[in-house]
Amino acid sequence: MPTSADEYQTIAATGIAYCAIDYVEDLLAAGPTGVSVEDETTFLAVSMVLFFGAVRWLRKRTQLLRVAGR
């Protein structure tokens, strides 16, 4: 069973997986010459990477997310 510390990884992985599936779907539908980058999907991918990096940094470098007794 995942702990609460692993939840941020799952959230980030779900967002990135959605983006990857969307990009592959667009590639298969339009072919390699007709692929366009969608702003919404790119924004979500960048947001998930920044979210993951920020929470990981907070967990590793600060005491902010630590709970006594866990």
PyMOL Python script that loads the backbone (N, CA, C, O; Angstrom):
from pymol import cmd

cmd.read_pdbstr("""\
ATOM      1  N   MET A   1       0.841  -1.171   0.000  1.00  0.00           N
ATOM      2  CA  MET A   1       0.000   0.000   0.000  1.00  0.00           C
ATOM      3  C   MET A   1       0.891   1.241   0.000  1.00  0.00           C
ATOM      4  O   MET A   1       1.808   1.345   0.815  1.00  0.00           O
ATOM      5  N   PRO A   2       0.627   2.185  -0.913  1.00  0.00           N
ATOM      6  CA  PRO A   2       1.465   3.379  -0.949  1.00  0.00           C
ATOM      7  C   PRO A   2       1.238   4.255   0.277  1.00  0.00           C
ATOM      8  O   PRO A   2       0.140   4.322   0.829  1.00  0.00           O
ATOM      9  N   THR A   3       2.292   4.912   0.674  1.00  0.00           N
ATOM     10  CA  THR A   3       2.186   5.850   1.784  1.00  0.00           C
ATOM     11  C   THR A   3       1.844   7.225   1.242  1.00  0.00           C
ATOM     12  O   THR A   3       1.858   7.442   0.031  1.00  0.00           O
ATOM     13  N   SER A   4       1.542   8.142   2.123  1.00  0.00           N
ATOM     14  CA  SER A   4       1.196   9.488   1.674  1.00  0.00           C
ATOM     15  C   SER A   4       2.374  10.165   0.985  1.00  0.00           C
ATOM     16  O   SER A   4       2.187  11.083   0.186  1.00  0.00           O
ATOM     17  N   ALA A   5       3.580   9.715   1.294  1.00  0.00           N
ATOM     18  CA  ALA A   5       4.763  10.297   0.651  1.00  0.00           C
ATOM     19  C   ALA A   5       4.823   9.947  -0.830  1.00  0.00           C
ATOM     20  O   ALA A   5       5.441  10.673  -1.608  1.00  0.00           O
ATOM     21  N   ASP A   6       4.198   8.858  -1.227  1.00  0.00           N
ATOM     22  CA  ASP A   6       4.243   8.427  -2.618  1.00  0.00           C
ATOM     23  C   ASP A   6       3.118   9.007  -3.460  1.00  0.00           C
ATOM     24  O   ASP A   6       3.111   8.820  -4.677  1.00  0.00           O
ATOM     25  N   GLU A   7       2.181   9.693  -2.860  1.00  0.00           N
ATOM     26  CA  GLU A   7       1.029  10.190  -3.601  1.00  0.00           C
ATOM     27  C   GLU A   7       1.421  11.235  -4.642  1.00  0.00           C
ATOM     28  O   GLU A   7       0.833  11.268  -5.723  1.00  0.00           O
ATOM     29  N   TYR A   8       2.379  12.070  -4.350  1.00  0.00           N
ATOM     30  CA  TYR A   8       2.766  13.095  -5.329  1.00  0.00           C
ATOM     31  C   TYR A   8       3.363  12.454  -6.575  1.00  0.00           C
ATOM     32  O   TYR A   8       3.214  12.983  -7.676  1.00  0.00           O
ATOM     33  N   GLN A   9       4.032  11.326  -6.411  1.00  0.00           N
ATOM     34  CA  GLN A   9       4.590  10.622  -7.559  1.00  0.00           C
ATOM     35  C   GLN A   9       3.480  10.067  -8.443  1.00  0.00           C
ATOM     36  O   GLN A   9       3.575  10.114  -9.669  1.00  0.00           O
ATOM     37  N   THR A  10       2.437   9.546  -7.825  1.00  0.00           N
ATOM     38  CA  THR A  10       1.307   8.992  -8.568  1.00  0.00           C
ATOM     39  C   THR A  10       0.564  10.090  -9.317  1.00  0.00           C
ATOM     40  O   THR A  10       0.184   9.903 -10.472  1.00  0.00           O
ATOM     41  N   ILE A  11       0.357  11.220  -8.678  1.00  0.00           N
ATOM     42  CA  ILE A  11      -0.334  12.340  -9.329  1.00  0.00           C
ATOM     43  C   ILE A  11       0.468  12.823 -10.536  1.00  0.00           C
ATOM     44  O   ILE A  11      -0.091  13.026 -11.613  1.00  0.00           O
ATOM     45  N   ALA A  12       1.759  13.005 -10.359  1.00  0.00           N
ATOM     46  CA  ALA A  12       2.609  13.469 -11.456  1.00  0.00           C
ATOM     47  C   ALA A  12       2.663  12.437 -12.588  1.00  0.00           C
ATOM     48  O   ALA A  12       2.597  12.802 -13.762  1.00  0.00           O
ATOM     49  N   ALA A  13       2.783  11.167 -12.245  1.00  0.00           N
ATOM     50  CA  ALA A  13       2.851  10.118 -13.267  1.00  0.00           C
ATOM     51  C   ALA A  13       1.550  10.028 -14.058  1.00  0.00           C
ATOM     52  O   ALA A  13       1.576   9.798 -15.267  1.00  0.00           O
ATOM     53  N   THR A  14       0.422  10.207 -13.392  1.00  0.00           N
ATOM     54  CA  THR A  14      -0.863  10.171 -14.080  1.00  0.00           C
ATOM     55  C   THR A  14      -0.976  11.320 -15.082  1.00  0.00           C
ATOM     56  O   THR A  14      -1.427  11.119 -16.210  1.00  0.00           O
ATOM     57  N   GLY A  15      -0.571  12.513 -14.674  1.00  0.00           N
ATOM     58  CA  GLY A  15      -0.614  13.664 -15.585  1.00  0.00           C
ATOM     59  C   GLY A  15       0.315  13.495 -16.773  1.00  0.00           C
ATOM     60  O   GLY A  15      -0.059  13.803 -17.905  1.00  0.00           O
ATOM     61  N   ILE A  16       1.515  13.012 -16.526  1.00  0.00           N
ATOM     62  CA  ILE A  16       2.482  12.796 -17.611  1.00  0.00           C
ATOM     63  C   ILE A  16       2.004  11.686 -18.549  1.00  0.00           C
ATOM     64  O   ILE A  16       2.161  11.797 -19.764  1.00  0.00           O
ATOM     65  N   ALA A  17       1.426  10.625 -18.001  1.00  0.00           N
ATOM     66  CA  ALA A  17       0.913   9.534 -18.836  1.00  0.00           C
ATOM     67  C   ALA A  17      -0.215  10.028 -19.733  1.00  0.00           C
ATOM     68  O   ALA A  17      -0.287   9.660 -20.906  1.00  0.00           O
ATOM     69  N   TYR A  18      -1.091  10.858 -19.185  1.00  0.00           N
ATOM     70  CA  TYR A  18      -2.158  11.435 -20.003  1.00  0.00           C
ATOM     71  C   TYR A  18      -1.571  12.225 -21.174  1.00  0.00           C
ATOM     72  O   TYR A  18      -2.034  12.096 -22.307  1.00  0.00           O
ATOM     73  N   CYS A  19      -0.571  13.027 -20.904  1.00  0.00           N
ATOM     74  CA  CYS A  19       0.063  13.832 -21.952  1.00  0.00           C
ATOM     75  C   CYS A  19       0.723  12.954 -23.006  1.00  0.00           C
ATOM     76  O   CYS A  19       0.605  13.216 -24.203  1.00  0.00           O
ATOM     77  N   ALA A  20       1.410  11.924 -22.563  1.00  0.00           N
ATOM     78  CA  ALA A  20       2.071  11.015 -23.507  1.00  0.00           C
ATOM     79  C   ALA A  20       1.039  10.329 -24.401  1.00  0.00           C
ATOM     80  O   ALA A  20       1.243  10.219 -25.610  1.00  0.00           O
ATOM     81  N   ILE A  21      -0.054   9.874 -23.821  1.00  0.00           N
ATOM     82  CA  ILE A  21      -1.104   9.222 -24.610  1.00  0.00           C
ATOM     83  C   ILE A  21      -1.705  10.213 -25.604  1.00  0.00           C
ATOM     84  O   ILE A  21      -1.968   9.849 -26.750  1.00  0.00           O
ATOM     85  N   ASP A  22      -1.923  11.440 -25.190  1.00  0.00           N
ATOM     86  CA  ASP A  22      -2.483  12.452 -26.081  1.00  0.00           C
ATOM     87  C   ASP A  22      -1.541  12.750 -27.239  1.00  0.00           C
ATOM     88  O   ASP A  22      -1.983  12.868 -28.382  1.00  0.00           O
ATOM     89  N   TYR A  23      -0.254  12.872 -26.956  1.00  0.00           N
ATOM     90  CA  TYR A  23       0.716  13.128 -28.027  1.00  0.00           C
ATOM     91  C   TYR A  23       0.794  11.955 -29.000  1.00  0.00           C
ATOM     92  O   TYR A  23       0.862  12.166 -30.211  1.00  0.00           O
ATOM     93  N   VAL A  24       0.786  10.732 -28.495  1.00  0.00           N
ATOM     94  CA  VAL A  24       0.833   9.552 -29.370  1.00  0.00           C
ATOM     95  C   VAL A  24      -0.441   9.467 -30.201  1.00  0.00           C
ATOM     96  O   VAL A  24      -0.386   9.152 -31.390  1.00  0.00           O
ATOM     97  N   GLU A  25      -1.581   9.743 -29.587  1.00  0.00           N
ATOM     98  CA  GLU A  25      -2.847   9.735 -30.318  1.00  0.00           C
ATOM     99  C   GLU A  25      -2.822  10.736 -31.470  1.00  0.00           C
ATOM    100  O   GLU A  25      -3.246  10.419 -32.581  1.00  0.00           O
ATOM    101  N   ASP A  26      -2.327  11.938 -31.206  1.00  0.00           N
ATOM    102  CA  ASP A  26      -2.219  12.953 -32.260  1.00  0.00           C
ATOM    103  C   ASP A  26      -1.261  12.523 -33.359  1.00  0.00           C
ATOM    104  O   ASP A  26      -1.516  12.761 -34.539  1.00  0.00           O
ATOM    105  N   LEU A  27      -0.168  11.897 -32.976  1.00  0.00           N
ATOM    106  CA  LEU A  27       0.815  11.422 -33.955  1.00  0.00           C
ATOM    107  C   LEU A  27       0.208  10.348 -34.853  1.00  0.00           C
ATOM    108  O   LEU A  27       0.410  10.373 -36.067  1.00  0.00           O
ATOM    109  N   LEU A  28      -0.527   9.412 -34.275  1.00  0.00           N
ATOM    110  CA  LEU A  28      -1.139   8.342 -35.065  1.00  0.00           C
ATOM    111  C   LEU A  28      -2.263   8.866 -35.960  1.00  0.00           C
ATOM    112  O   LEU A  28      -2.461   8.365 -37.067  1.00  0.00           O
ATOM    113  N   ALA A  29      -2.992   9.865 -35.487  1.00  0.00           N
ATOM    114  CA  ALA A  29      -4.112  10.394 -36.270  1.00  0.00           C
ATOM    115  C   ALA A  29      -3.641  11.272 -37.429  1.00  0.00           C
ATOM    116  O   ALA A  29      -4.207  11.213 -38.520  1.00  0.00           O
ATOM    117  N   ALA A  30      -2.613  12.080 -37.200  1.00  0.00           N
ATOM    118  CA  ALA A  30      -2.207  13.055 -38.211  1.00  0.00           C
ATOM    119  C   ALA A  30      -0.990  12.630 -39.017  1.00  0.00           C
ATOM    120  O   ALA A  30      -0.719  13.207 -40.070  1.00  0.00           O
ATOM    121  N   GLY A  31      -0.261  11.645 -38.549  1.00  0.00           N
ATOM    122  CA  GLY A  31       0.975  11.284 -39.220  1.00  0.00           C
ATOM    123  C   GLY A  31       2.091  12.208 -38.772  1.00  0.00           C
ATOM    124  O   GLY A  31       1.833  13.240 -38.153  1.00  0.00           O
ATOM    125  N   PRO A  32       3.332  11.846 -39.079  1.00  0.00           N
ATOM    126  CA  PRO A  32       4.463  12.619 -38.570  1.00  0.00           C
ATOM    127  C   PRO A  32       4.546  14.050 -39.099  1.00  0.00           C
ATOM    128  O   PRO A  32       5.148  14.904 -38.449  1.00  0.00           O
ATOM    129  N   THR A  33       3.963  14.330 -40.251  1.00  0.00           N
ATOM    130  CA  THR A  33       4.071  15.686 -40.789  1.00  0.00           C
ATOM    131  C   THR A  33       2.966  16.606 -40.293  1.00  0.00           C
ATOM    132  O   THR A  33       3.099  17.826 -40.390  1.00  0.00           O
ATOM    133  N   GLY A  34       1.887  16.057 -39.769  1.00  0.00           N
ATOM    134  CA  GLY A  34       0.758  16.884 -39.371  1.00  0.00           C
ATOM    135  C   GLY A  34       0.604  17.077 -37.877  1.00  0.00           C
ATOM    136  O   GLY A  34      -0.428  17.574 -37.424  1.00  0.00           O
ATOM    137  N   VAL A  35       1.602  16.697 -37.106  1.00  0.00           N
ATOM    138  CA  VAL A  35       1.494  16.804 -35.654  1.00  0.00           C
ATOM    139  C   VAL A  35       1.659  18.252 -35.221  1.00  0.00           C
ATOM    140  O   VAL A  35       2.605  18.936 -35.612  1.00  0.00           O
ATOM    141  N   SER A  36       0.719  18.696 -34.410  1.00  0.00           N
ATOM    142  CA  SER A  36       0.830  20.041 -33.843  1.00  0.00           C
ATOM    143  C   SER A  36       0.879  19.913 -32.326  1.00  0.00           C
ATOM    144  O   SER A  36       0.265  19.019 -31.743  1.00  0.00           O
ATOM    145  N   VAL A  37       1.603  20.798 -31.713  1.00  0.00           N
ATOM    146  CA  VAL A  37       1.725  20.784 -30.262  1.00  0.00           C
ATOM    147  C   VAL A  37       0.530  21.513 -29.682  1.00  0.00           C
ATOM    148  O   VAL A  37       0.286  22.676 -30.004  1.00  0.00           O
ATOM    149  N   GLU A  38      -0.209  20.835 -28.832  1.00  0.00           N
ATOM    150  CA  GLU A  38      -1.382  21.450 -28.201  1.00  0.00           C
ATOM    151  C   GLU A  38      -0.942  22.188 -26.942  1.00  0.00           C
ATOM    152  O   GLU A  38      -0.221  21.640 -26.109  1.00  0.00           O
ATOM    153  N   ASP A  39      -1.375  23.408 -26.817  1.00  0.00           N
ATOM    154  CA  ASP A  39      -0.978  24.232 -25.676  1.00  0.00           C
ATOM    155  C   ASP A  39      -1.451  23.645 -24.349  1.00  0.00           C
ATOM    156  O   ASP A  39      -0.716  23.679 -23.362  1.00  0.00           O
ATOM    157  N   GLU A  40      -2.670  23.110 -24.316  1.00  0.00           N
ATOM    158  CA  GLU A  40      -3.218  22.577 -23.072  1.00  0.00           C
ATOM    159  C   GLU A  40      -2.422  21.374 -22.580  1.00  0.00           C
ATOM    160  O   GLU A  40      -2.116  21.267 -21.393  1.00  0.00           O
ATOM    161  N   THR A  41      -2.093  20.482 -23.486  1.00  0.00           N
ATOM    162  CA  THR A  41      -1.351  19.281 -23.112  1.00  0.00           C
ATOM    163  C   THR A  41       0.065  19.635 -22.682  1.00  0.00           C
ATOM    164  O   THR A  41       0.582  19.083 -21.710  1.00  0.00           O
ATOM    165  N   THR A  42       0.683  20.546 -23.397  1.00  0.00           N
ATOM    166  CA  THR A  42       2.034  20.975 -23.034  1.00  0.00           C
ATOM    167  C   THR A  42       2.030  21.672 -21.680  1.00  0.00           C
ATOM    168  O   THR A  42       2.932  21.453 -20.872  1.00  0.00           O
ATOM    169  N   PHE A  43       1.033  22.504 -21.423  1.00  0.00           N
ATOM    170  CA  PHE A  43       0.915  23.171 -20.126  1.00  0.00           C
ATOM    171  C   PHE A  43       0.766  22.147 -19.004  1.00  0.00           C
ATOM    172  O   PHE A  43       1.395  22.280 -17.954  1.00  0.00           O
ATOM    173  N   LEU A  44      -0.063  21.128 -19.223  1.00  0.00           N
ATOM    174  CA  LEU A  44      -0.242  20.085 -18.206  1.00  0.00           C
ATOM    175  C   LEU A  44       1.062  19.333 -17.969  1.00  0.00           C
ATOM    176  O   LEU A  44       1.412  19.067 -16.819  1.00  0.00           O
ATOM    177  N   ALA A  45       1.782  18.987 -19.016  1.00  0.00           N
ATOM    178  CA  ALA A  45       3.041  18.259 -18.864  1.00  0.00           C
ATOM    179  C   ALA A  45       4.067  19.080 -18.090  1.00  0.00           C
ATOM    180  O   ALA A  45       4.724  18.566 -17.184  1.00  0.00           O
ATOM    181  N   VAL A  46       4.201  20.338 -18.442  1.00  0.00           N
ATOM    182  CA  VAL A  46       5.155  21.206 -17.743  1.00  0.00           C
ATOM    183  C   VAL A  46       4.728  21.407 -16.291  1.00  0.00           C
ATOM    184  O   VAL A  46       5.565  21.414 -15.388  1.00  0.00           O
ATOM    185  N   SER A  47       3.434  21.569 -16.073  1.00  0.00           N
ATOM    186  CA  SER A  47       2.929  21.730 -14.706  1.00  0.00           C
ATOM    187  C   SER A  47       3.216  20.502 -13.847  1.00  0.00           C
ATOM    188  O   SER A  47       3.599  20.633 -12.684  1.00  0.00           O
ATOM    189  N   MET A  48       3.034  19.323 -14.409  1.00  0.00           N
ATOM    190  CA  MET A  48       3.284  18.096 -13.648  1.00  0.00           C
ATOM    191  C   MET A  48       4.763  17.933 -13.318  1.00  0.00           C
ATOM    192  O   MET A  48       5.109  17.488 -12.223  1.00  0.00           O
ATOM    193  N   VAL A  49       5.628  18.286 -14.250  1.00  0.00           N
ATOM    194  CA  VAL A  49       7.067  18.201 -13.991  1.00  0.00           C
ATOM    195  C   VAL A  49       7.466  19.191 -12.901  1.00  0.00           C
ATOM    196  O   VAL A  49       8.246  18.853 -12.010  1.00  0.00           O
ATOM    197  N   LEU A  50       6.936  20.410 -12.968  1.00  0.00           N
ATOM    198  CA  LEU A  50       7.237  21.401 -11.939  1.00  0.00           C
ATOM    199  C   LEU A  50       6.663  20.999 -10.585  1.00  0.00           C
ATOM    200  O   LEU A  50       7.318  21.181  -9.559  1.00  0.00           O
ATOM    201  N   PHE A  51       5.452  20.455 -10.570  1.00  0.00           N
ATOM    202  CA  PHE A  51       4.832  19.969  -9.339  1.00  0.00           C
ATOM    203  C   PHE A  51       5.688  18.877  -8.708  1.00  0.00           C
ATOM    204  O   PHE A  51       5.983  18.922  -7.514  1.00  0.00           O
ATOM    205  N   PHE A  52       6.082  17.900  -9.513  1.00  0.00           N
ATOM    206  CA  PHE A  52       6.902  16.804  -9.008  1.00  0.00           C
ATOM    207  C   PHE A  52       8.222  17.329  -8.448  1.00  0.00           C
ATOM    208  O   PHE A  52       8.634  16.947  -7.352  1.00  0.00           O
ATOM    209  N   GLY A  53       8.878  18.200  -9.198  1.00  0.00           N
ATOM    210  CA  GLY A  53      10.155  18.739  -8.751  1.00  0.00           C
ATOM    211  C   GLY A  53      10.035  19.540  -7.465  1.00  0.00           C
ATOM    212  O   GLY A  53      10.875  19.424  -6.573  1.00  0.00           O
ATOM    213  N   ALA A  54       8.985  20.355  -7.370  1.00  0.00           N
ATOM    214  CA  ALA A  54       8.800  21.184  -6.175  1.00  0.00           C
ATOM    215  C   ALA A  54       8.522  20.332  -4.938  1.00  0.00           C
ATOM    216  O   ALA A  54       9.125  20.551  -3.887  1.00  0.00           O
ATOM    217  N   VAL A  55       7.629  19.380  -5.052  1.00  0.00           N
ATOM    218  CA  VAL A  55       7.303  18.547  -3.889  1.00  0.00           C
ATOM    219  C   VAL A  55       8.482  17.665  -3.511  1.00  0.00           C
ATOM    220  O   VAL A  55       8.758  17.477  -2.326  1.00  0.00           O
ATOM    221  N   ARG A  56       9.176  17.126  -4.493  1.00  0.00           N
ATOM    222  CA  ARG A  56      10.355  16.308  -4.190  1.00  0.00           C
ATOM    223  C   ARG A  56      11.416  17.142  -3.478  1.00  0.00           C
ATOM    224  O   ARG A  56      12.028  16.684  -2.512  1.00  0.00           O
ATOM    225  N   TRP A  57      11.633  18.363  -3.956  1.00  0.00           N
ATOM    226  CA  TRP A  57      12.609  19.239  -3.317  1.00  0.00           C
ATOM    227  C   TRP A  57      12.185  19.548  -1.882  1.00  0.00           C
ATOM    228  O   TRP A  57      13.012  19.522  -0.970  1.00  0.00           O
ATOM    229  N   LEU A  58      10.906  19.838  -1.683  1.00  0.00           N
ATOM    230  CA  LEU A  58      10.413  20.118  -0.334  1.00  0.00           C
ATOM    231  C   LEU A  58      10.600  18.922   0.598  1.00  0.00           C
ATOM    232  O   LEU A  58      10.967  19.092   1.761  1.00  0.00           O
ATOM    233  N   ARG A  59      10.350  17.723   0.096  1.00  0.00           N
ATOM    234  CA  ARG A  59      10.493  16.525   0.920  1.00  0.00           C
ATOM    235  C   ARG A  59      11.944  16.235   1.267  1.00  0.00           C
ATOM    236  O   ARG A  59      12.251  15.835   2.390  1.00  0.00           O
ATOM    237  N   LYS A  60      12.835  16.436   0.308  1.00  0.00           N
ATOM    238  CA  LYS A  60      14.239  16.068   0.512  1.00  0.00           C
ATOM    239  C   LYS A  60      15.058  17.139   1.232  1.00  0.00           C
ATOM    240  O   LYS A  60      15.986  16.801   1.966  1.00  0.00           O
ATOM    241  N   ARG A  61      14.741  18.414   1.041  1.00  0.00           N
ATOM    242  CA  ARG A  61      15.593  19.502   1.525  1.00  0.00           C
ATOM    243  C   ARG A  61      15.032  20.279   2.712  1.00  0.00           C
ATOM    244  O   ARG A  61      15.758  21.046   3.346  1.00  0.00           O
ATOM    245  N   THR A  62      13.744  20.090   3.021  1.00  0.00           N
ATOM    246  CA  THR A  62      13.157  20.862   4.117  1.00  0.00           C
ATOM    247  C   THR A  62      12.425  19.933   5.083  1.00  0.00           C
ATOM    248  O   THR A  62      12.267  18.742   4.817  1.00  0.00           O
ATOM    249  N   GLN A  63      11.993  20.481   6.176  1.00  0.00           N
ATOM    250  CA  GLN A  63      11.195  19.753   7.156  1.00  0.00           C
ATOM    251  C   GLN A  63       9.713  20.117   7.024  1.00  0.00           C
ATOM    252  O   GLN A  63       8.899  19.696   7.845  1.00  0.00           O
ATOM    253  N   LEU A  64       9.367  20.879   6.021  1.00  0.00           N
ATOM    254  CA  LEU A  64       8.025  21.417   5.868  1.00  0.00           C
ATOM    255  C   LEU A  64       6.946  20.332   5.772  1.00  0.00           C
ATOM    256  O   LEU A  64       5.863  20.490   6.335  1.00  0.00           O
ATOM    257  N   LEU A  65       7.227  19.245   5.073  1.00  0.00           N
ATOM    258  CA  LEU A  65       6.221  18.212   4.859  1.00  0.00           C
ATOM    259  C   LEU A  65       6.345  17.028   5.797  1.00  0.00           C
ATOM    260  O   LEU A  65       5.659  16.021   5.616  1.00  0.00           O
ATOM    261  N   ARG A  66       7.194  17.130   6.778  1.00  0.00           N
ATOM    262  CA  ARG A  66       7.386  16.043   7.738  1.00  0.00           C
ATOM    263  C   ARG A  66       6.305  16.115   8.814  1.00  0.00           C
ATOM    264  O   ARG A  66       5.931  17.191   9.279  1.00  0.00           O
ATOM    265  N   VAL A  67       5.814  14.929   9.194  1.00  0.00           N
ATOM    266  CA  VAL A  67       4.812  14.831  10.262  1.00  0.00           C
ATOM    267  C   VAL A  67       5.404  13.972  11.362  1.00  0.00           C
ATOM    268  O   VAL A  67       5.875  12.862  11.115  1.00  0.00           O
ATOM    269  N   ALA A  68       5.376  14.495  12.578  1.00  0.00           N
ATOM    270  CA  ALA A  68       5.928  13.757  13.709  1.00  0.00           C
ATOM    271  C   ALA A  68       5.132  12.459  13.934  1.00  0.00           C
ATOM    272  O   ALA A  68       3.903  12.453  13.864  1.00  0.00           O
ATOM    273  N   GLY A  69       5.842  11.384  14.200  1.00  0.00           N
ATOM    274  CA  GLY A  69       5.193  10.106  14.471  1.00  0.00           C
ATOM    275  C   GLY A  69       4.974   9.228  13.263  1.00  0.00           C
ATOM    276  O   GLY A  69       4.417   8.138  13.393  1.00  0.00           O
ATOM    277  N   ARG A  70       5.395   9.666  12.092  1.00  0.00           N
ATOM    278  CA  ARG A  70       5.234   8.844  10.876  1.00  0.00           C
ATOM    279  C   ARG A  70       6.555   8.362  10.398  1.00  0.00           C
ATOM    280  O   ARG A  70       6.627   7.658   9.391  1.00  0.00           O
TER     281      ARG A  70
END
""", "prot")
cmd.dss("prot")
cmd.show_as("cartoon", "prot")
cmd.util.cbc("prot")
cmd.orient("prot")
